[in-house]
């Protein structure tokens, strides 16, 4: 006998699910009623999150190791790959207003299968939170004499008040700080090139410390492997892009410009920053040890000090580092909290709230900082990139090939419990094979020759496997049910999410049509989050 909504006491999770001001639609479709920002505002907010200085360290480290030419080719190769794979998932997120985890569920992984990738994405956010926090701590040490351990703590605590209120607060923060950040980042580079133009020729001739000499494909792939760890950044861009307004004929041009710029387009600015970092590190090598040349704060202090008095150079460098760290780490903490909450809620069927996992994410990042992860940057990113590449490439391939070209995977998104199989072998097996083989190659398990080419292995397997497995299974594991028990369609004829509103029987809040379905447990229409936290026996 079905249990009615009146018979079931309201749980704390159901009541917490109503507070979307704090929760920012953590586990669900972002409704039309909440998406009040224009395309330009969403794009600027999303791009504000890539103000991080880790790019300078990444560019510097691979240039010092493999030489300038190899570093440039590695950066360009990685940027092209990131752009190509990021475009379909960015479009899908902006078109249907769901984050990358929800996209992953219906793009080959299944309801529980994407828990694995949610944890990988959460790992991306705390790795880069720790990296940026380390850079800020270096700035506080150089500029203000604050010990590193205390700088790590300050860089962690400073973002907590800012990230709690989600998109509404973050959009204002990114808009206000972007102009100053751009000026502080660009001014010393322009000055260096104008004052010492010969430095460009010397920089281009630099061959690195690893003995590769001229251009080497192995060196390029090793460098690209480090840069490709940033492929997971598209997940953070999507956490903003899901708030894009609906695409219409009137805003079509602005909409596409915003999606391209703030989606895969982030990597263009990222590649420029990596090359600048390589240039500044080369210039700094004659003044400091190799390890210090990869520290962005020392790079900028060295140039600023040629422009202004040392005290002002230190102050400007600290301001740049602090602004950059805050701009990116509010995004890291925000996106990480979404990923952890997604994984935890599905596995446990309890919803503790996003704020709990903000604290969890920054606590893990603080532990990494105190463990001096900055010293082994290349190793961490080189290993992690294999997982990030496999995930994003598999999802992008499912969207482009299985959904739009072959028509095997349902074109319209699905992410709700009960509508999906627990695990879809198409994406899950493809990911495990792509990441597993790439990691084995990275550690030499497939021979010394292939150890330099692990990124290409992850890409190749991630592209080939999804369509093969989709054809082999006939696409049967994409949808468990096609009828969600609600009479009206979720999407209009042109694919736009419906604005029709329903009241959730469980939490009594109102939700738009794409986010609701019938529940026999509550004997009524419920929202996707209340469906997610129903007991296991509620099928």
C-alpha positions in Angstrom: 0.0 0.0 0.0 1.4 3.4 -1.0 2.4 5.8 1.8 0.9 9.2 1.6 2.7 12.4 2.1 0.6 13.2 5.1 1.7 10.0 6.8 5.4 10.8 6.5 6.9 13.3 9.0 9.0 16.0 7.5 12.7 15.2 7.9 15.4 17.7 8.6 16.8 17.0 5.1 13.4 17.8 3.4 13.1 21.0 5.3 16.8 21.9 4.6 16.2 21.3 0.9 13.8 24.3 0.8 16.5 26.8 1.7 17.8 27.4 -1.8 19.2 30.8 -0.9 22.1 29.0 0.9 22.0 25.7 -1.1 22.0 27.2 -4.5 20.2 24.3 -6.1 23.0 22.0 -5.1 21.7 18.7 -6.4 19.1 19.8 -9.0 18.1 21.7 -12.0 18.6 25.5 -11.7 15.1 26.9 -12.4 14.1 29.7 -14.6 12.8 31.7 -11.7 16.2 31.8 -10.1 18.2 32.5 -13.2 17.9 36.3 -13.2 21.4 37.1 -14.5 22.1 38.1 -18.1 24.6 36.1 -20.3 27.3 38.7 -19.8 27.0 38.6 -16.0 27.2 34.8 -15.9 30.2 34.8 -18.2 32.1 37.4 -16.2 31.4 35.6 -12.9 32.5 32.3 -14.4 35.7 33.8 -15.9 36.5 35.5 -12.6 37.0 32.1 -11.2 40.1 31.5 -13.4 42.1 34.3 -11.9 44.2 31.7 -10.2 48.0 32.1 -10.2 48.6 28.3 -10.5 48.9 28.8 -14.2 52.0 30.8 -13.7 53.5 28.0 -11.6 52.5 25.4 -14.1 53.9 27.2 -17.1 57.1 28.0 -15.2 57.7 24.5 -14.0 57.3 22.8 -17.4 59.4 25.5 -19.2 62.2 25.1 -16.6 62.1 21.3 -17.0 61.6 20.9 -20.7 62.5 24.2 -22.3 60.5 27.1 -23.8 59.7 25.5 -27.2 58.4 22.3 -25.7 56.5 24.2 -23.0 54.7 26.3 -25.6 53.8 23.3 -27.8 52.6 21.5 -24.6 50.5 24.4 -23.5 48.9 24.9 -27.0 48.2 21.1 -27.4 46.6 20.9 -24.0 44.6 24.1 -24.6 43.2 22.8 -27.9 42.2 19.5 -26.3 40.6 21.2 -23.3 38.6 23.6 -25.6 37.3 20.7 -27.9 36.2 18.5 -25.0 34.8 21.4 -22.9 32.6 22.8 -25.7 29.9 20.1 -25.7 29.6 19.8 -22.0 29.5 23.6 -21.5 26.7 23.9 -24.1 24.8 21.0 -22.5 25.0 22.6 -19.1 24.0 26.1 -20.3 21.2 24.7 -22.5 19.6 22.5 -19.8 20.8 24.3 -16.6 22.4 21.4 -14.8 25.9 20.9 -13.4 28.5 18.5 -14.7 27.7 15.8 -12.2 24.0 15.8 -13.2 25.1 15.7 -16.9 27.5 12.8 -16.1 24.6 10.7 -14.6 22.7 10.7 -17.9 25.7 10.7 -20.2 26.8 7.1 -19.7 27.4 6.7 -16.0 24.0 6.1 -14.3 22.7 7.4 -11.0 25.3 5.9 -8.7 28.0 5.4 -11.4 28.8 9.1 -11.4 29.6 9.1 -7.7 33.1 8.1 -8.7 33.5 11.1 -11.0 31.9 13.4 -8.4 34.7 12.4 -5.9 37.3 12.9 -8.6 36.0 16.4 -9.3 35.9 17.2 -5.6 39.5 16.1 -5.5 40.3 18.6 -8.3 38.8 21.4 -6.2 40.7 20.7 -3.0 44.0 20.1 -4.9 43.8 23.4 -6.6 42.5 25.1 -3.4 45.6 23.9 -1.7 47.8 25.0 -4.6 46.3 28.5 -4.6 46.4 28.7 -0.9 50.1 27.8 -0.9 50.7 30.6 -3.4 48.9 33.1 -1.2 50.9 31.9 1.8 54.1 32.5 -0.2 52.9 36.0 -0.9 52.1 36.7 2.7 55.5 35.4 3.7 57.4 37.5 1.2 55.3 40.6 1.5 54.4 40.7 5.2 56.7 38.1 6.9 53.8 35.9 8.0 55.0 32.3 8.6 53.8 29.8 6.0 51.8 27.7 8.4 49.8 30.8 9.5 49.5 31.9 5.8 48.0 28.5 5.0 45.4 29.0 7.7 44.6 32.6 6.7 44.2 31.6 3.0 41.7 28.9 4.1 39.6 30.9 6.5 39.3 34.0 4.4 37.1 32.3 1.8 34.6 30.7 4.1 32.3 33.8 4.6 32.4 34.5 0.9 31.4 31.1 -0.4 28.5 30.4 1.9 25.9 32.4 0.0 26.6 30.9 -3.4 26.0 32.4 -6.8 24.4 35.7 -5.6 27.5 36.6 -3.5 30.0 35.2 -5.9 28.7 37.1 -8.9 29.3 40.4 -7.1 32.7 39.4 -5.9 34.0 38.4 -9.3 32.5 41.5 -11.0 34.1 44.0 -8.5 37.6 42.4 -8.4 38.2 41.6 -12.0 39.4 45.0 -13.3 42.0 45.4 -10.6 43.2 41.9 -11.1 43.7 42.4 -14.8 45.7 45.6 -14.3 48.0 44.1 -11.7 48.6 41.0 -13.8 49.2 42.7 -17.1 51.2 45.8 -16.1 54.5 44.1 -15.1 54.5 41.8 -18.2 53.9 44.7 -20.6 56.7 46.7 -18.8 59.2 43.8 -19.0 58.6 43.2 -22.7 58.8 47.0 -23.5 61.9 47.7 -21.3 63.8 44.6 -22.3 62.6 43.3 -25.7 65.7 41.0 -26.0 64.3 38.9 -23.2 61.8 37.3 -25.6 64.5 35.9 -27.9 66.6 34.6 -25.0 63.5 33.0 -23.5 62.5 31.3 -26.8 66.0 29.8 -27.0 66.0 28.4 -23.5 66.2 24.5 -23.5 65.4 23.6 -19.9 67.1 21.5 -17.3 66.0 18.0 -18.3 68.4 17.8 -21.3 65.8 17.5 -24.1 67.6 20.2 -26.2 65.3 21.1 -29.1 61.7 20.2 -29.7 60.8 16.7 -28.3 57.4 15.0 -28.6 58.0 13.1 -25.4 58.8 16.4 -23.6 55.7 18.0 -25.1 53.5 15.1 -23.9 55.0 15.2 -20.4 54.4 19.0 -20.2 50.9 18.6 -21.6 50.1 16.0 -19.0 50.7 18.5 -16.3 48.5 21.2 -18.0 45.8 18.7 -18.8 45.2 18.3 -15.1 43.3 21.6 -15.6 40.7 19.8 -17.7 38.5 19.4 -14.6 38.2 23.2 -14.5 35.3 22.9 -17.0 33.3 21.5 -14.0 33.8 24.7 -12.1 32.9 26.8 -15.2 29.7 24.8 -15.5 28.8 25.5 -11.9 28.3 29.1 -13.1 27.1 28.3 -16.6 24.1 26.4 -15.3 22.6 29.7 -14.3 22.5 31.0 -17.9 19.2 32.3 -19.1 17.2 30.3 -21.6 18.5 30.6 -25.2 16.1 32.6 -27.3 16.2 34.2 -30.8 16.6 37.6 -29.1 19.7 36.7 -27.0 21.1 34.0 -29.3 24.3 35.9 -30.1 25.0 37.0 -26.5 24.1 33.5 -25.2 26.6 31.7 -27.5 29.3 34.3 -26.9 28.9 33.8 -23.1 29.0 30.0 -23.4 32.0 30.0 -25.6 34.0 32.5 -23.5 33.1 31.2 -20.0 32.9 27.6 -21.0 35.8 26.2 -23.0 37.1 29.7 -23.6 38.6 29.9 -20.1 41.5 27.9 -21.4 42.6 30.7 -23.8 43.3 33.0 -20.9 44.8 30.1 -19.0 47.3 29.3 -21.8 48.3 33.0 -21.9 49.0 33.0 -18.2 51.0 29.7 -18.4 53.2 31.3 -21.1 53.6 34.4 -19.1 54.6 32.3 -16.1 57.2 30.6 -18.3 58.6 34.0 -19.4 58.7 35.4 -15.9 60.4 32.3 -14.5 63.1 32.4 -17.2 63.7 36.1 -16.4 63.9 35.3 -12.7 66.3 32.3 -13.1 69.3 34.6 -13.2 68.4 36.0 -9.8 67.1 33.1 -7.7 67.1 29.3 -7.4 65.1 27.2 -9.8 62.4 26.4 -7.2 61.8 30.0 -6.3 61.4 30.9 -10.0 58.2 28.9 -10.1 56.6 31.0 -7.3 54.3 33.6 -8.8 54.8 36.1 -5.9 58.5 36.2 -6.5 57.9 36.5 -10.3 55.8 39.6 -9.8 57.9 41.2 -7.1 61.0 40.9 -9.4 59.2 42.9 -12.1 57.3 45.3 -9.9 60.5 46.2 -8.1 61.9 47.5 -11.4 58.9 49.7 -11.9 58.3 51.1 -8.4 60.1 51.2 -4.9 60.5 47.8 -3.3 58.0 48.5 -0.5 55.3 49.3 -3.1 56.4 46.3 -5.3 55.8 44.0 -2.3 52.5 45.6 -1.5 51.2 45.3 -5.1 52.4 41.7 -5.3 50.6 40.8 -2.1 47.4 42.5 -3.3 47.6 40.6 -6.6 48.1 37.3 -4.9 45.3 37.8 -2.3 42.8 38.9 -5.0 43.7 36.0 -7.2 43.5 33.5 -4.4 40.2 34.7 -3.2 38.7 34.8 -6.7 39.6 31.2 -7.5 39.3 29.6 -4.0 35.7 30.8 -3.5 35.0 28.9 -6.7 37.0 25.8 -5.6 35.3 25.7 -2.2 31.8 26.3 -3.8 32.3 23.7 -6.6 33.9 21.2 -4.2 30.9 21.5 -1.8 28.5 20.7 -4.7 30.5 17.7 -5.7 30.9 16.3 -2.2 27.2 16.9 -1.5 26.1 15.2 -4.7 28.2 12.1 -3.9 27.3 11.9 -0.2 23.5 12.4 -0.7 23.3 9.6 -3.3 25.3 7.1 -1.3 23.7 7.7 2.1 20.3 9.2 1.1 20.9 11.9 3.7 21.2 15.6 2.8 23.4 17.4 5.3 23.5 20.7 3.3 26.1 22.1 1.1 27.7 24.2 3.8 28.9 21.1 5.7 31.0 20.1 2.7 32.4 23.6 2.2 34.2 23.0 5.6 35.2 19.4 4.6 36.7 20.6 1.3 38.8 23.4 2.8 39.9 21.2 5.7 41.4 18.7 3.3 43.0 21.5 1.3 44.5 22.9 4.5 46.0 19.5 5.3 47.6 19.4 1.8 49.0 22.8 2.2 50.6 22.0 5.6 52.1 18.9 3.9 53.8 21.2 1.3 52.1 19.8 -1.8 53.5 22.8 -3.8 57.0 21.0 -3.7 55.6 18.1 -5.8 53.3 20.0 -8.1 54.3 18.4 -11.3 53.9 14.8 -9.9 50.5 15.5 -8.4 49.1 17.2 -11.5 50.7 14.7 -13.9 49.0 11.8 -12.1 45.7 13.5 -11.6 45.4 14.7 -15.2 44.8 11.1 -16.3 41.6 10.9 -14.2 40.4 14.3 -15.3 41.0 13.6 -19.0 39.2 10.3 -18.9 36.1 11.7 -17.2 35.6 14.8 -19.4 36.5 13.0 -22.6 34.1 10.2 -21.9 31.2 12.6 -21.1 32.0 14.8 -24.1 32.1 11.8 -26.4 28.8 10.5 -25.1 27.2 13.9 -25.8 28.6 14.4 -29.2 28.7 10.9 -30.6 26.2 8.8 -28.7 23.5 11.6 -28.2 23.8 13.8 -31.3 25.4 11.6 -34.0 24.3 8.0 -33.2 21.1 8.8 -31.3 21.7 5.9 -28.9 22.0 8.0 -25.7 18.8 10.1 -25.0 19.4 13.6 -26.2 17.5 15.3 -23.4 19.1 15.2 -19.9 18.0 12.9 -17.2 19.5 12.9 -13.6 16.6 11.8 -11.3 16.6 8.8 -9.1 14.3 6.1 -10.3 14.6 7.2 -14.0 18.2 6.0 -14.4 19.9 2.6 -13.8 22.2 2.6 -10.8 25.2 2.0 -13.1 25.5 2.4 -16.9 28.4 0.3 -18.2 28.9 2.6 -21.2 30.5 5.5 -19.4 31.6 3.7 -16.2 33.6 1.0 -18.0 35.0 3.6 -20.5 36.2 5.8 -17.7 37.8 3.0 -15.7 39.6 1.7 -18.8 40.7 5.2 -20.0 41.9 6.3 -16.5 43.3 2.9 -15.6 45.4 2.4 -18.7 46.6 6.0 -18.6 47.7 5.8 -15.0 49.4 2.4 -15.7 51.3 4.1 -18.6 52.2 7.1 -16.4 53.9 4.9 -13.9 55.7 2.8 -16.5 53.4 -0.2 -16.4 53.0 -0.2 -20.2 56.7 0.3 -20.9 59.0 3.3 -20.7 58.1 4.6 -24.1 54.4 5.0 -23.3 55.0 6.6 -19.9 55.3 10.0 -21.6 52.1 9.6 -23.6 49.6 8.7 -20.8 47.4 11.8 -21.7 47.0 10.5 -25.3 46.0 7.1 -24.0 43.3 8.6 -21.8 42.0 10.6 -24.7 42.0 7.7 -27.2 40.3 5.2 -24.9 37.8 7.8 -23.8 36.8 8.6 -27.4 36.7 5.0 -28.7 35.0 3.1 -25.9 31.7 5.0 -25.3 30.2 4.5 -28.8 31.5 0.8 -28.9 29.9 0.0 -25.6 26.7 2.0 -26.4 26.3 0.0 -29.6 27.1 -3.3 -27.9 24.5 -2.7 -25.2 21.9 -1.2 -27.6 21.7 1.8 -25.3 19.4 -0.1 -22.9 21.2 1.1 -19.7 20.6 4.9 -20.2 17.0 5.0 -19.0 15.4 2.7 -16.5 12.0 4.4 -17.0 10.7 6.8 -19.7 7.5 7.9 -17.8 8.1 9.9 -14.6 4.4 9.9 -13.7 3.8 13.6 -14.5 1.5 14.3 -17.4 3.1 17.5 -18.8 6.4 17.5 -20.8 9.6 18.5 -19.1 10.8 20.4 -22.2 9.2 22.5 -24.9 9.2 21.5 -28.5 12.6 23.2 -29.1 14.2 21.6 -26.1 13.9 24.5 -23.6 13.2 23.4 -20.0 9.5 23.9 -19.1 8.7 26.7 -16.6 5.6 25.0 -15.3 5.6 24.9 -11.5 4.6 22.0 -9.1 4.5 21.7 -5.3 6.6 19.0 -3.8 4.5 16.7 -1.6 7.5 16.0 0.6 8.9 19.5 1.4 6.0 21.7 0.2 8.3 23.9 -1.8 7.6 24.8 -5.5 9.8 23.4 -8.3 9.8 23.7 -12.0 8.8 20.8 -14.2 12.3 19.4 -15.1 13.0 18.9 -11.4 9.9 16.9 -10.3 8.5 13.3 -10.7 5.9 11.1 -9.2 6.9 9.2 -6.0 4.9 6.1 -4.9 6.5 6.5 -1.5 5.0 9.9 -1.0 2.0 9.1 -3.3 2.5 12.4 -5.1 4.8 14.6 -7.0 8.1 15.3 -5.4 11.3 17.2 -6.3 14.4 15.4 -7.3 16.2 16.0 -4.0 13.4 14.7 -1.9 13.3 11.7 -4.2 17.0 11.2 -3.7 16.7 11.0 0.1 13.8 8.6 0.2 14.6 5.2 1.9 16.3 2.5 -0.2 13.1 0.5 -0.4 11.4 3.4 -2.1 12.0 2.3 -5.7 
